[in-house]
Amino acid sequence: MEWDKDFLLLEDGTRVTIEMSESDCCASAGGEFKDVQLDAVITDVQFGEPHSLTMEMGQLGRIQLPSTTIRTQ
């Protein structure tokens, strides 16, 4: 694995960066990599179809549940 303050480059060529999407209204993402030692890293997050979230008082809204891929070194 190679790295600098802006990215990690895994042995299989996967480049890992810290990103913030344009739709992040209540959170932020940022930082840099330093003194990196990895056992595993999440390399993929996928969102499925929305599901309704309900409680005793009625429907609260719809959520999308993520699935992740964790790659070990």
Protein Blocks (a to p, Z undefined) as FASTA:
>chain_A
ZZdfkbccdfkopacdddddfklmkbccedddehiacfbdcfbdcdddddddddfkbcfb
dcdddddddddZZ
